[in-house]
Amino acid sequence: LHMGKTMKEDLTVVAKYINKLYPPEFNVFSIYAELYHNYFASQAKKNAESHLEDKDIYLLLSWVHNFYPKDMRKDHALAMELDKVKLGSLLPSSLSKELENKYLDSEEVTVKNSLSRCLDKEIQRWKEDKEPEKLNGHFQSELLGIFVIQSIYSSQKRAEDISKAVGEELSRRLLKELPAFLRSYRDAFEDFKEKSKKHTYYKPILIANINNCWNFR
């Protein structure tokens, strides 16, 4: 953040004031821009090659795909000059791709584990001598129906905020996880239906799960 802010502010000064003090053939803005970019890129590469936590990978990819090319280089005071320089990306494409795969693998596992824990909690609630919650006057599981959908949606949204390509790849992966989760849910529910007919709230639990199906569709 400090490097990005410094680069943006300094290049703005160069574009507005310093550039016009030199003859055009000196390419003053280009020299400044290339030096700043090269240093920024070297630091990004150094970070990318070190051990990064998941949140750091996400932040670095956000800089590579989003903050740097859009927020900084498309700034109204700099865009025209920077378009002439052709600085390229903060990271080599191979290294960027490696980080994207790490992020996607991690996010896929995170969502999968989250859905599994959610289903385990829901199964546990079926076993309790407790009436299901009501939403808008209807029996429904807020934990299962809403949490699962929000988990998948928010994960997709975060990926899309990095880049459209990363978002599409994660969506493709999660479209495999959701049917697997729904099969586990169905099997657990069928088991409950067969073995828990004497449960105090057997019928409300059935209704709640039937109502969940609409949300999942």
ChimeraX commands (.cxc) that place a marker at each C-alpha (Angstrom):
marker #1 position 0.00,0.00,0.00 radius 0.5
marker #1 position 2.83,2.39,0.85 radius 0.5
marker #1 position 4.64,1.64,-2.42 radius 0.5
marker #1 position 1.46,2.01,-4.44 radius 0.5
marker #1 position 0.54,5.32,-2.80 radius 0.5
marker #1 position 4.09,6.67,-3.20 radius 0.5
marker #1 position 4.30,5.64,-6.85 radius 0.5
marker #1 position 0.90,7.15,-7.67 radius 0.5
marker #1 position 1.57,10.45,-5.87 radius 0.5
marker #1 position 5.10,10.87,-7.21 radius 0.5
marker #1 position 4.17,10.06,-10.82 radius 0.5
marker #1 position 1.30,12.53,-10.57 radius 0.5
marker #1 position 3.82,15.24,-9.62 radius 0.5
marker #1 position 6.07,14.18,-12.52 radius 0.5
marker #1 position 3.15,14.25,-14.98 radius 0.5
marker #1 position 1.82,17.63,-13.84 radius 0.5
marker #1 position 4.98,19.60,-13.09 radius 0.5
marker #1 position 8.33,17.94,-13.83 radius 0.5
marker #1 position 7.59,16.54,-17.27 radius 0.5
marker #1 position 7.14,19.95,-18.88 radius 0.5
marker #1 position 10.49,21.24,-17.55 radius 0.5
marker #1 position 12.39,18.90,-19.91 radius 0.5
marker #1 position 12.44,18.53,-23.70 radius 0.5
marker #1 position 10.07,15.76,-24.97 radius 0.5
marker #1 position 12.98,13.61,-26.19 radius 0.5
marker #1 position 14.16,13.20,-22.59 radius 0.5
marker #1 position 11.11,10.99,-21.89 radius 0.5
marker #1 position 11.24,12.04,-18.25 radius 0.5
marker #1 position 7.88,10.56,-17.29 radius 0.5
marker #1 position 8.72,7.23,-18.95 radius 0.5
marker #1 position 12.01,6.99,-17.05 radius 0.5
marker #1 position 10.36,7.68,-13.71 radius 0.5
marker #1 position 7.49,5.30,-14.44 radius 0.5
marker #1 position 9.79,2.45,-15.51 radius 0.5
marker #1 position 12.02,2.84,-12.45 radius 0.5
marker #1 position 9.06,2.86,-10.07 radius 0.5
marker #1 position 7.43,-0.05,-11.87 radius 0.5
marker #1 position 10.61,-2.14,-11.90 radius 0.5
marker #1 position 11.11,-1.64,-8.16 radius 0.5
marker #1 position 7.45,-2.37,-7.39 radius 0.5
marker #1 position 7.54,-5.49,-9.59 radius 0.5
marker #1 position 10.76,-6.73,-7.94 radius 0.5
marker #1 position 9.15,-6.43,-4.50 radius 0.5
marker #1 position 5.99,-8.15,-5.69 radius 0.5
marker #1 position 8.07,-11.00,-7.16 radius 0.5
marker #1 position 10.07,-11.30,-3.95 radius 0.5
marker #1 position 6.86,-11.59,-1.93 radius 0.5
marker #1 position 5.30,-14.04,-4.38 radius 0.5
marker #1 position 8.30,-16.36,-4.08 radius 0.5
marker #1 position 8.19,-16.38,-0.27 radius 0.5
marker #1 position 5.85,-18.37,1.96 radius 0.5
marker #1 position 2.50,-16.59,1.93 radius 0.5
marker #1 position -0.65,-17.11,3.96 radius 0.5
marker #1 position -3.90,-17.46,2.01 radius 0.5
marker #1 position -4.97,-13.88,2.78 radius 0.5
marker #1 position -1.60,-12.59,1.53 radius 0.5
marker #1 position -1.94,-14.50,-1.73 radius 0.5
marker #1 position -5.38,-12.97,-2.21 radius 0.5
marker #1 position -4.06,-9.47,-1.54 radius 0.5
marker #1 position -1.08,-9.87,-3.87 radius 0.5
marker #1 position -3.30,-11.20,-6.67 radius 0.5
marker #1 position -5.65,-8.27,-6.09 radius 0.5
marker #1 position -2.73,-5.92,-6.65 radius 0.5
marker #1 position -1.58,-7.74,-9.78 radius 0.5
marker #1 position -5.00,-7.97,-11.44 radius 0.5
marker #1 position -6.96,-5.13,-9.93 radius 0.5
marker #1 position -5.45,-2.34,-7.84 radius 0.5
marker #1 position -2.31,-1.81,-9.93 radius 0.5
marker #1 position -3.70,-1.95,-13.49 radius 0.5
marker #1 position -7.05,-0.33,-12.69 radius 0.5
marker #1 position -6.90,1.92,-9.64 radius 0.5
marker #1 position -3.37,3.19,-10.21 radius 0.5
marker #1 position -2.63,3.04,-13.90 radius 0.5
marker #1 position -6.09,4.15,-14.99 radius 0.5
marker #1 position -6.05,7.18,-12.69 radius 0.5
marker #1 position -7.21,10.22,-14.67 radius 0.5
marker #1 position -3.97,12.12,-13.96 radius 0.5
marker #1 position -1.73,9.27,-15.12 radius 0.5
marker #1 position -3.60,7.13,-17.65 radius 0.5
marker #1 position -2.64,9.07,-20.77 radius 0.5
marker #1 position 1.07,9.14,-19.93 radius 0.5
marker #1 position 1.20,5.55,-18.65 radius 0.5
marker #1 position -0.48,4.22,-21.79 radius 0.5
marker #1 position 2.58,5.42,-23.72 radius 0.5
marker #1 position 5.01,3.53,-21.46 radius 0.5
marker #1 position 3.59,-0.04,-21.63 radius 0.5
marker #1 position 4.82,-1.19,-18.22 radius 0.5
marker #1 position 3.40,-4.69,-18.20 radius 0.5
marker #1 position 2.24,-6.71,-15.19 radius 0.5
marker #1 position 3.61,-6.66,-11.65 radius 0.5
marker #1 position 4.39,-10.39,-11.86 radius 0.5
marker #1 position 5.52,-12.74,-14.64 radius 0.5
marker #1 position 2.53,-14.66,-15.98 radius 0.5
marker #1 position 3.92,-18.02,-14.81 radius 0.5
marker #1 position 4.31,-16.79,-11.22 radius 0.5
marker #1 position 0.91,-15.12,-11.28 radius 0.5
marker #1 position -0.64,-18.37,-12.52 radius 0.5
marker #1 position 1.08,-20.32,-9.76 radius 0.5
marker #1 position -0.39,-17.99,-7.12 radius 0.5
marker #1 position -3.83,-18.21,-8.72 radius 0.5
marker #1 position -3.73,-22.02,-8.52 radius 0.5
marker #1 position -2.69,-21.87,-4.85 radius 0.5
marker #1 position -5.53,-19.49,-4.12 radius 0.5
marker #1 position -8.08,-21.59,-6.02 radius 0.5
marker #1 position -6.97,-24.82,-4.32 radius 0.5
marker #1 position -7.16,-23.21,-0.90 radius 0.5
marker #1 position -10.55,-21.58,-1.51 radius 0.5
marker #1 position -12.02,-24.80,-2.88 radius 0.5
marker #1 position -10.93,-26.73,0.23 radius 0.5
marker #1 position -12.18,-23.94,2.51 radius 0.5
marker #1 position -15.65,-23.96,0.95 radius 0.5
marker #1 position -15.80,-27.77,0.92 radius 0.5
marker #1 position -14.91,-27.97,4.61 radius 0.5
marker #1 position -17.32,-25.17,5.45 radius 0.5
marker #1 position -20.21,-26.97,3.75 radius 0.5
marker #1 position -19.32,-30.22,5.48 radius 0.5
marker #1 position -19.28,-28.56,8.91 radius 0.5
marker #1 position -22.59,-26.89,8.15 radius 0.5
marker #1 position -24.22,-30.21,7.27 radius 0.5
marker #1 position -22.82,-31.84,10.42 radius 0.5
marker #1 position -24.37,-29.06,12.53 radius 0.5
marker #1 position -27.68,-29.45,10.74 radius 0.5
marker #1 position -27.76,-33.22,11.31 radius 0.5
marker #1 position -27.02,-32.58,14.98 radius 0.5
marker #1 position -29.96,-30.17,15.17 radius 0.5
marker #1 position -32.29,-32.81,13.73 radius 0.5
marker #1 position -31.39,-35.03,16.68 radius 0.5
marker #1 position -32.26,-32.37,19.23 radius 0.5
marker #1 position -35.72,-32.25,20.77 radius 0.5
marker #1 position -36.32,-28.81,19.28 radius 0.5
marker #1 position -38.66,-27.34,16.69 radius 0.5
marker #1 position -36.99,-25.96,13.55 radius 0.5
marker #1 position -36.76,-22.21,13.09 radius 0.5
marker #1 position -39.35,-20.30,11.10 radius 0.5
marker #1 position -38.52,-17.78,8.40 radius 0.5
marker #1 position -41.41,-15.64,7.18 radius 0.5
marker #1 position -43.81,-17.99,8.93 radius 0.5
marker #1 position -42.44,-21.16,7.33 radius 0.5
marker #1 position -40.24,-23.89,8.78 radius 0.5
marker #1 position -36.79,-23.55,7.31 radius 0.5
marker #1 position -33.16,-24.06,8.20 radius 0.5
marker #1 position -31.37,-20.72,8.12 radius 0.5
marker #1 position -28.10,-22.48,8.88 radius 0.5
marker #1 position -28.33,-24.90,5.99 radius 0.5
marker #1 position -30.21,-23.06,3.26 radius 0.5
marker #1 position -28.85,-19.56,3.72 radius 0.5
marker #1 position -25.35,-20.33,5.01 radius 0.5
marker #1 position -24.49,-22.76,2.21 radius 0.5
marker #1 position -25.69,-20.43,-0.54 radius 0.5
marker #1 position -23.92,-17.42,1.00 radius 0.5
marker #1 position -20.68,-19.39,1.42 radius 0.5
marker #1 position -20.60,-20.29,-2.25 radius 0.5
marker #1 position -21.74,-16.88,-3.46 radius 0.5
marker #1 position -19.27,-14.89,-1.31 radius 0.5
marker #1 position -16.42,-17.17,-2.37 radius 0.5
marker #1 position -17.27,-16.63,-6.04 radius 0.5
marker #1 position -17.56,-12.87,-5.50 radius 0.5
marker #1 position -14.12,-12.66,-3.86 radius 0.5
marker #1 position -12.59,-14.58,-6.76 radius 0.5
marker #1 position -14.29,-12.37,-9.34 radius 0.5
marker #1 position -12.88,-9.33,-7.54 radius 0.5
marker #1 position -9.39,-10.63,-8.41 radius 0.5
marker #1 position -10.21,-11.19,-12.08 radius 0.5
marker #1 position -12.96,-12.54,-14.29 radius 0.5
marker #1 position -10.83,-15.57,-15.23 radius 0.5
marker #1 position -10.14,-16.50,-11.59 radius 0.5
marker #1 position -13.82,-16.09,-10.78 radius 0.5
marker #1 position -14.86,-18.36,-13.65 radius 0.5
marker #1 position -12.36,-21.04,-12.66 radius 0.5
marker #1 position -13.51,-21.06,-9.04 radius 0.5
marker #1 position -17.16,-21.18,-10.16 radius 0.5
marker #1 position -16.33,-24.23,-12.29 radius 0.5
marker #1 position -14.71,-25.93,-9.31 radius 0.5
marker #1 position -17.52,-25.09,-6.90 radius 0.5
marker #1 position -20.10,-26.41,-9.35 radius 0.5
marker #1 position -18.54,-29.80,-8.62 radius 0.5
marker #1 position -18.58,-29.29,-4.85 radius 0.5
marker #1 position -22.23,-28.23,-4.62 radius 0.5
marker #1 position -23.71,-31.45,-6.13 radius 0.5
marker #1 position -21.41,-33.50,-3.87 radius 0.5
marker #1 position -22.69,-31.57,-0.86 radius 0.5
marker #1 position -26.33,-31.94,-1.98 radius 0.5
marker #1 position -25.88,-35.71,-2.33 radius 0.5
marker #1 position -24.52,-35.89,1.22 radius 0.5
marker #1 position -27.42,-33.76,2.41 radius 0.5
marker #1 position -29.96,-35.96,0.63 radius 0.5
marker #1 position -28.43,-39.16,2.05 radius 0.5
marker #1 position -28.42,-37.75,5.58 radius 0.5
marker #1 position -32.02,-36.56,5.23 radius 0.5
marker #1 position -33.19,-39.93,3.88 radius 0.5
marker #1 position -31.50,-41.60,6.84 radius 0.5
marker #1 position -33.31,-39.26,9.24 radius 0.5
marker #1 position -36.66,-39.92,7.54 radius 0.5
marker #1 position -36.25,-43.67,7.93 radius 0.5
marker #1 position -34.89,-43.80,11.47 radius 0.5
marker #1 position -36.52,-40.87,13.28 radius 0.5
marker #1 position -40.24,-41.23,12.69 radius 0.5
marker #1 position -40.91,-41.05,16.43 radius 0.5
marker #1 position -39.07,-37.72,16.78 radius 0.5
marker #1 position -41.26,-35.09,18.48 radius 0.5
marker #1 position -40.77,-32.65,15.62 radius 0.5
marker #1 position -40.49,-35.17,12.81 radius 0.5
marker #1 position -43.02,-33.45,10.55 radius 0.5
marker #1 position -41.72,-29.85,11.05 radius 0.5
marker #1 position -38.19,-31.05,10.28 radius 0.5
marker #1 position -39.41,-32.69,7.07 radius 0.5
marker #1 position -41.20,-29.49,6.07 radius 0.5
marker #1 position -38.13,-27.37,6.85 radius 0.5
marker #1 position -35.95,-29.52,4.62 radius 0.5
marker #1 position -38.48,-29.54,1.79 radius 0.5
marker #1 position -38.57,-25.73,1.99 radius 0.5
marker #1 position -34.76,-25.67,1.80 radius 0.5
marker #1 position -34.93,-27.39,-1.58 radius 0.5
marker #1 position -36.51,-24.31,-3.13 radius 0.5
marker #1 position -33.57,-22.14,-2.02 radius 0.5
marker #1 position -31.05,-24.60,-3.40 radius 0.5
marker #1 position -32.80,-24.67,-6.76 radius 0.5
marker link #1:1,2 radius 0.2
marker link #1:2,3 radius 0.2
marker link #1:3,4 radius 0.2
marker link #1:4,5 radius 0.2
marker link #1:5,6 radius 0.2
marker link #1:6,7 radius 0.2
marker link #1:7,8 radius 0.2
marker link #1:8,9 radius 0.2
marker link #1:9,10 radius 0.2
marker link #1:10,11 radius 0.2
marker link #1:11,12 radius 0.2
marker link #1:12,13 radius 0.2
marker link #1:13,14 radius 0.2
marker link #1:14,15 radius 0.2
marker link #1:15,16 radius 0.2
marker link #1:16,17 radius 0.2
marker link #1:17,18 radius 0.2
marker link #1:18,19 radius 0.2
marker link #1:19,20 radius 0.2
marker link #1:20,21 radius 0.2
marker link #1:21,22 radius 0.2
marker link #1:22,23 radius 0.2
marker link #1:23,24 radius 0.2
marker link #1:24,25 radius 0.2
marker link #1:25,26 radius 0.2
marker link #1:26,27 radius 0.2
marker link #1:27,28 radius 0.2
marker link #1:28,29 radius 0.2
marker link #1:29,30 radius 0.2
marker link #1:30,31 radius 0.2
marker link #1:31,32 radius 0.2
marker link #1:32,33 radius 0.2
marker link #1:33,34 radius 0.2
marker link #1:34,35 radius 0.2
marker link #1:35,36 radius 0.2
marker link #1:36,37 radius 0.2
marker link #1:37,38 radius 0.2
marker link #1:38,39 radius 0.2
marker link #1:39,40 radius 0.2
marker link #1:40,41 radius 0.2
marker link #1:41,42 radius 0.2
marker link #1:42,43 radius 0.2
marker link #1:43,44 radius 0.2
marker link #1:44,45 radius 0.2
marker link #1:45,46 radius 0.2
marker link #1:46,47 radius 0.2
marker link #1:47,48 radius 0.2
marker link #1:48,49 radius 0.2
marker link #1:49,50 radius 0.2
marker link #1:50,51 radius 0.2
marker link #1:51,52 radius 0.2
marker link #1:52,53 radius 0.2
marker link #1:53,54 radius 0.2
marker link #1:54,55 radius 0.2
marker link #1:55,56 radius 0.2
marker link #1:56,57 radius 0.2
marker link #1:57,58 radius 0.2
marker link #1:58,59 radius 0.2
marker link #1:59,60 radius 0.2
marker link #1:60,61 radius 0.2
marker link #1:61,62 radius 0.2
marker link #1:62,63 radius 0.2
marker link #1:63,64 radius 0.2
marker link #1:64,65 radius 0.2
marker link #1:65,66 radius 0.2
marker link #1:66,67 radius 0.2
marker link #1:67,68 radius 0.2
marker link #1:68,69 radius 0.2
marker link #1:69,70 radius 0.2
marker link #1:70,71 radius 0.2
marker link #1:71,72 radius 0.2
marker link #1:72,73 radius 0.2
marker link #1:73,74 radius 0.2
marker link #1:74,75 radius 0.2
marker link #1:75,76 radius 0.2
marker link #1:76,77 radius 0.2
marker link #1:77,78 radius 0.2
marker link #1:78,79 radius 0.2
marker link #1:79,80 radius 0.2
marker link #1:80,81 radius 0.2
marker link #1:81,82 radius 0.2
marker link #1:82,83 radius 0.2
marker link #1:83,84 radius 0.2
marker link #1:84,85 radius 0.2
marker link #1:85,86 radius 0.2
marker link #1:86,87 radius 0.2
marker link #1:87,88 radius 0.2
marker link #1:88,89 radius 0.2
marker link #1:89,90 radius 0.2
marker link #1:90,91 radius 0.2
marker link #1:91,92 radius 0.2
marker link #1:92,93 radius 0.2
marker link #1:93,94 radius 0.2
marker link #1:94,95 radius 0.2
marker link #1:95,96 radius 0.2
marker link #1:96,97 radius 0.2
marker link #1:97,98 radius 0.2
marker link #1:98,99 radius 0.2
marker link #1:99,100 radius 0.2
marker link #1:100,101 radius 0.2
marker link #1:101,102 radius 0.2
marker link #1:102,103 radius 0.2
marker link #1:103,104 radius 0.2
marker link #1:104,105 radius 0.2
marker link #1:105,106 radius 0.2
marker link #1:106,107 radius 0.2
marker link #1:107,108 radius 0.2
marker link #1:108,109 radius 0.2
marker link #1:109,110 radius 0.2
marker link #1:110,111 radius 0.2
marker link #1:111,112 radius 0.2
marker link #1:112,113 radius 0.2
marker link #1:113,114 radius 0.2
marker link #1:114,115 radius 0.2
marker link #1:115,116 radius 0.2
marker link #1:116,117 radius 0.2
marker link #1:117,118 radius 0.2
marker link #1:118,119 radius 0.2
marker link #1:119,120 radius 0.2
marker link #1:120,121 radius 0.2
marker link #1:121,122 radius 0.2
marker link #1:122,123 radius 0.2
marker link #1:123,124 radius 0.2
marker link #1:124,125 radius 0.2
marker link #1:125,126 radius 0.2
marker link #1:126,127 radius 0.2
marker link #1:127,128 radius 0.2
marker link #1:128,129 radius 0.2
marker link #1:129,130 radius 0.2
marker link #1:130,131 radius 0.2
marker link #1:131,132 radius 0.2
marker link #1:132,133 radius 0.2
marker link #1:133,134 radius 0.2
marker link #1:134,135 radius 0.2
marker link #1:135,136 radius 0.2
marker link #1:136,137 radius 0.2
marker link #1:137,138 radius 0.2
marker link #1:138,139 radius 0.2
marker link #1:139,140 radius 0.2
marker link #1:140,141 radius 0.2
marker link #1:141,142 radius 0.2
marker link #1:142,143 radius 0.2
marker link #1:143,144 radius 0.2
marker link #1:144,145 radius 0.2
marker link #1:145,146 radius 0.2
marker link #1:146,147 radius 0.2
marker link #1:147,148 radius 0.2
marker link #1:148,149 radius 0.2
marker link #1:149,150 radius 0.2
marker link #1:150,151 radius 0.2
marker link #1:151,152 radius 0.2
marker link #1:152,153 radius 0.2
marker link #1:153,154 radius 0.2
marker link #1:154,155 radius 0.2
marker link #1:155,156 radius 0.2
marker link #1:156,157 radius 0.2
marker link #1:157,158 radius 0.2
marker link #1:158,159 radius 0.2
marker link #1:159,160 radius 0.2
marker link #1:160,161 radius 0.2
marker link #1:161,162 radius 0.2
marker link #1:162,163 radius 0.2
marker link #1:163,164 radius 0.2
marker link #1:164,165 radius 0.2
marker link #1:165,166 radius 0.2
marker link #1:166,167 radius 0.2
marker link #1:167,168 radius 0.2
marker link #1:168,169 radius 0.2
marker link #1:169,170 radius 0.2
marker link #1:170,171 radius 0.2
marker link #1:171,172 radius 0.2
marker link #1:172,173 radius 0.2
marker link #1:173,174 radius 0.2
marker link #1:174,175 radius 0.2
marker link #1:175,176 radius 0.2
marker link #1:176,177 radius 0.2
marker link #1:177,178 radius 0.2
marker link #1:178,179 radius 0.2
marker link #1:179,180 radius 0.2
marker link #1:180,181 radius 0.2
marker link #1:181,182 radius 0.2
marker link #1:182,183 radius 0.2
marker link #1:183,184 radius 0.2
marker link #1:184,185 radius 0.2
marker link #1:185,186 radius 0.2
marker link #1:186,187 radius 0.2
marker link #1:187,188 radius 0.2
marker link #1:188,189 radius 0.2
marker link #1:189,190 radius 0.2
marker link #1:190,191 radius 0.2
marker link #1:191,192 radius 0.2
marker link #1:192,193 radius 0.2
marker link #1:193,194 radius 0.2
marker link #1:194,195 radius 0.2
marker link #1:195,196 radius 0.2
marker link #1:196,197 radius 0.2
marker link #1:197,198 radius 0.2
marker link #1:198,199 radius 0.2
marker link #1:199,200 radius 0.2
marker link #1:200,201 radius 0.2
marker link #1:201,202 radius 0.2
marker link #1:202,203 radius 0.2
marker link #1:203,204 radius 0.2
marker link #1:204,205 radius 0.2
marker link #1:205,206 radius 0.2
marker link #1:206,207 radius 0.2
marker link #1:207,208 radius 0.2
marker link #1:208,209 radius 0.2
marker link #1:209,210 radius 0.2
marker link #1:210,211 radius 0.2
marker link #1:211,212 radius 0.2
marker link #1:212,213 radius 0.2
marker link #1:213,214 radius 0.2
marker link #1:214,215 radius 0.2
marker link #1:215,216 radius 0.2
marker link #1:216,217 radius 0.2
view
